[in-house]
Amino acid sequence: MSRIVKLIRFLWDRLVRYALKFGVVGLAGYFIDVAVFNALRLGVTGSGHFFQGPIGAKIVSVTIATLVTWFGNRYWTFREHRRKNFVLELFEFSVVSVGGLGIGLLCLWVSHYLLGFDSLLADNISTNVIGLFIGTAFRFLLYRFWVYGHHRKDGLSARQRKAEAAALSMFEDESSASATADSEQAASA
């Protein structure tokens, strides 16, 4: 029985907890993406330009949603693993997002141009249902294990804070060592 509990705890700590938070942040990004995409497709910014077409609208909507989800994932989902070098982190996050965008665009292109399903409903199903599902799985795995992976040497990980607390505890009691390590970590961020 204790092996099952350990397995569940391991899965919760390593994957499920992050997946749930990622889902909440992703849902916010999804609503932003869909709203901006449909607003541009319906001509809110005028008509007859690249950003009213399906590909241009998707590029703009995903760009805005990517910035929102980066903040959410950096400061909530993967906050224990965010990195000091936020520019590199944002770059890597954006590279993964572009990969997810490519998946959504490929689904949209195949549906709209190759299969001839060119209605607004068909565009939404191809990019905001099929492309979203495949792209989300791709992004989650790469964010969790590459961008915010435990192996990143410049991360602000909980392990690093625990190691610093352990080193300091040799000279003082553990609670004050932990508080000292946390304050030093916050000062260096």
N, C-alpha and C positions, 0 to 999 in steps of 0.2 A: 504494500500500500504506500509506503514512503517513497518508493521509486516513482510511482504515478504522481504523487504530490510534487516531488522534485522536478519531474518532467513538465508538469503543468506550470510550476513556478519558473522554470527555465524558459519555456515558450512565452510566458507572459512577459518576463523581463527582457527577452531578446527580440520578440517579434510582435506579439499581439498588442501590447501597450502602445507601441509606436504606430502600428497599423490603425488603431482606433483614432489616435490623435491626427495622424496623417489623413484619415478619412474626413474628419471635421474640417481641417484646413483645406483639404481638396474640395469639399463641398462648397465652401465659401468661394474658392477660386472657380469652381464650376459655374456657380450662379453668375459671377462676374463675367466669365468667358461667354456664356450663353447670352446674357443680356447685351453685352457689347457687340457680339457677333450679329445677333438679330437686329439690333438698332442700326448697325452699319448696312446690313443687307436690305433693310426697309428704307434706307435713304435718309436717315436722320441728319447726316452731314452733307446732304446734297446727292445728286445723281450723276452718273456718267463718269465716275473715276474708279481707279483701281481698288480702293478700299470699300466700294459698294459691292464688288464682286465677291464670290465665295472665298477665294484664296486670300485676297487682300484683307477682307473682314476677319478671317480666321487668324491671320498673322497679327493683326492689331489686338484682337481679343485675347489671344494667348499671351502676348507680350505683357499686357496689363495684369492678367491673372497670374502670370509667373512672378511678377514683383510682389504681389499680395501674398502668394503662397510661400515665397522665400522668407518674408518677414514672419509669417506664421510658423513655418517649420524651423526657422532659426531660433526664434524666441519662445517657442512652446513645444513642438513635437520633439525636436532633437536638441533641446537647449543644453543638455549635459554634454553634447558632443560638438557643439558649435566651435568654430575655430577662431583664433586670434586674428588671422589674416582673412578678414571678411570679404575682401576684394577677390581673393582666390576662391573662397567658398562660393561667392555669388557667381563667379565665372563658371565654376564646375556645375553649380546648380543650373545655370542657364544652358550649359552644354547638354545636360540631361533633359532639360525642358525642351530644347530644340529637337532632341531625339523623339520625345513624346509628341511634340508638334508635328514632326515628320510623319509619325504613325497616323495621327488624326488627319493630316493633309492627304496622305496616301489613300486613306479610306474615303475621304471626300472626293478626291480626284477620280478614283475608280468608279464611285457611285455616280457622280455628276457628269463626267466626261466620257468614261469608257462604257458604262452601262446605260447612260442616258436618263437617269433619274434626276431631273433638274428642278423639282419643286422645292420650296422652302422646307417642307416636311421631310423630304428625302435627304436634303442637305443636313438637317438637324439629326436625323437618325444615323446617317453614315458617320458624321464627325462627332456628335455629342452623345452617342450611345456606343456604337461599335468602336470607333476610334478612341473614345474616352476609356472604355474598359481595357483595351489592349495597352494604350499609352499609360494608364494609371499603374498597371502592374509593372510595366517597364520602369517608370519613374520611381515607384516605391522601392523596388529592389536596388536601383542604383543610388538613390539618396541614402538609403539605410546602410548599405554596405560599401559605398565608395565616398560620396560627398561627406557624410557624417559617420563614417566607419570608425570603429574603435582603434584601428591601426594608424590613424592620422596622428603624426607626431606633434603637430601644433594645436591640437584640440584642447578644449577646456573640460576634459572629461571628469566624471565623478571618480574614476580610478586614480587620476592624477591628484585630485584633492585628497583622496584617502591615503595615497602614498606619502604625500607631504605631511599629512596629519600623523601618520605612523612614524615618520622620521623625526618630527618635532616632539612626539610623545616620549621619546627616549629621555628628554630633558625636562618634561613637565607632565602634568596629568593630561589624560586623553581629551577631556572636554575642552580645555583651554587650547590644546594643540590643534584640535579640529577647528575651533573658532579662529585661531591665528592663521591657519592654512586657508580658510575660506576668505578671510579679510585680505590676505596677501594675494590670493587668486583674483579677487574682485578688483584690487588695485592695479594688477597687471593687465586686466582686460580693458 
